[in-house]
Amino acid sequence: MKSDKIIEIGIDNEERLYIKPSTSQFLYIYRSAVEVHWDNTKKILYSPKPRDWTYLKWYNHIIATALDYGYLLKLTEKTEWVNIPKDLKTEILSSNPF
């Protein structure tokens, strides 16, 4: 299993949660058909705009999907939080502390 740091986590203008790993790339993650996508220009994993799931559930789903591909993505003290409400940040840190 490979490990990589999450350098940024955020919610974009389209209200999608995204995670930016330090070096890992997931060009073919769409093949898993679990609604987790890779933007090769921005180098981010992202979810669709939440419908039934919360942002926390999408965060955990993205992390689990990366794990299925053999990558453990880890938050660090240097992870940048972009457009993430304080309560969501607290929930994410509680579910997956660094």
N, C-alpha and C positions, 0 to 999 in steps of 0.2 A: 504494500500500500504506500502511495506517495502522499506527502503532506504539503500543503501550501497555505500561505497567509491570505486572509481576506484584507485587501488594502482599502476597499471602499464598499459600503452598503448604502443603498438609497432607494428612494421612490422617484421615478422620473416624471416628466410632464404628462405622460400617458397613464399615470397612476399605477405603473408596474413596479414591483419590487425587483431590485437587481443586486447582484453580488459581483464584485470585481476581484478575482484572484490575482495574486502577485505575478505568477508566471504560467500557470496551467491554462490550457485551451481546450475547449469542448466543441470542436467543429461538427461532430456528428451526433450530438446529444439529442437532437430532434428525432432521431430514429427510435428513441425509447418510447415515444408517443405518450409522454407524461406531462405535457404542456410546459416543460422547461426548455428554454431556447438559449442559443448562443448568438451574440452580436459580435461578429468578427472585427468590425471596425472599432467598437468601443471596448472590446475584450471583456464583455460581461455576460454572466448568466442572468436570465430574467424570467419572470412569471408573466402570465397575462394579468390584465386588470382584475382584481378580485371580484368574484360574483358571490359564491357561496362560502369560500374560504377566507379566513382572516390573513393579514400580512404575516402574522407569526406562523400560521400553518404553511403558508407559501415559503417562508424562510426555511423552515424545517424540511419541507419537501425538496427544495433546491439542494440543501446540504445532503439529504439522503440520496438524491439522484446522483450527485457528484460522487458520493461514497460507492454507489453501484458501479461507477466507472473507475473505481480504485483510487479516488482522491479524497483525502480528509482536508476539508477547508476549515481553517481556524481563525477565529477573531483574535486580534492582538490589541495591546494598549494603543497602538498607532492606527488602528482601523479608523477610517474617516466615515462619519455618519452624515449623509446628505438628505435633507428633507424627511428625516425620520422623527416622528413625534416622540417626546420624552418617554411616554408610557410604553410605546412599542420598543424603544431601545432597552428599557428596563426589562421587558418581557423576553427579548432576545438574549440579553446578557444572563438572565436567570435560567433560561433553557439551555444555554450553550456558553458558559463562562470560559474565558481564556485562562 
